[in-house]
Amino acid sequence: MTADETQTKRRRGGQKGNRNACKHGFYSTALNPAQESQLWNIAGLEGVDPEMALIRVKLQSCLQQDPGNRRLIREASRLIVKWYCENYGLDTITGSYLKTVVRDLLKTASMRHSAALQSSQKQMDSMSSLLG
């Protein structure tokens, strides 16, 4: 028997057990228990609309995982502005301005979060070199 005969023939498409289609980012539908609790705290205690609270929770978790993700920043700013335009009847000029402001704020927050992560990583590296 050769090595080719002992291997099972792969079928076309995704193989059993692969997680290529698993969504874990901004557009994933599942929230972990901590995110769900945070969502209802924001909506209930702060009085934020549940739809906007969901965007806020998802944005926060995604920025923690990948702070430099520009696509995420564009999509989040688009969704936030779309929500405000629909709920408050903003015209296109105001909506465009709001989108620019929100995108700039998210970029700034992302850069600060990224810098904080790099700083904490450097501290961890220096501590581990001292200990090791």
PEPE-V187542 format. One record per backbone hydrogen bond with DSSP energy under -1.0 kcal/mol. CO is the residue of the C=O (numbers start at 0). NH is the residue of the N-H. E is the energy in kcal/mol with one decimal. If there is no record, write none. Layout:
# PEPE-V187542
<<CO:NH:E> <CO:NH:E>>
This chain:
# PEPE-V187542
<<1:5:-1.3> <2:6:-1.1> <14:17:-2.0> <18:21:-1.2> <24:27:-1.3> <31:35:-2.5> <32:36:-2.2> <33:37:-2.3> <34:38:-2.6> <35:39:-2.1> <36:40:-2.0> <37:41:-2.5> <38:42:-2.5> <39:43:-2.7> <40:44:-2.0> <40:45:-1.1> <41:47:-1.5> <48:52:-2.6> <49:53:-2.2> <50:54:-1.8> <51:55:-2.2> <52:56:-2.4> <53:57:-2.6> <54:58:-2.5> <55:59:-2.2> <56:60:-2.3> <57:61:-2.4> <58:62:-2.5> <59:63:-1.5> <60:64:-1.5> <61:65:-2.9> <65:68:-1.6> <67:69:-1.0> <68:72:-1.6> <69:73:-2.4> <70:74:-2.6> <71:75:-2.8> <72:76:-2.4> <73:77:-2.2> <74:78:-2.5> <75:79:-2.6> <76:80:-2.3> <77:81:-2.4> <78:82:-2.3> <79:83:-2.3> <80:84:-2.9> <81:85:-2.3> <82:86:-2.5> <83:87:-2.2> <90:94:-2.5> <91:95:-2.4> <92:96:-2.2> <93:97:-2.8> <94:98:-2.3> <95:99:-1.8> <96:100:-2.3> <97:101:-2.9> <98:102:-2.5> <99:103:-2.3> <100:104:-2.3> <101:105:-2.6> <102:106:-2.4> <103:107:-2.3> <104:108:-2.5> <105:109:-2.5> <106:110:-2.6> <107:111:-2.4> <108:112:-2.4> <109:113:-2.5> <110:114:-2.5> <111:115:-2.3> <112:116:-2.2> <113:117:-2.3> <114:118:-2.4> <115:119:-2.4> <116:120:-2.2> <117:121:-2.3> <118:122:-2.1> <119:123:-2.2> <120:124:-2.5> <121:125:-2.5> <122:126:-2.3> <123:127:-2.5> <124:128:-2.0> <125:129:-1.7> <126:130:-2.2> <127:131:-2.5>>
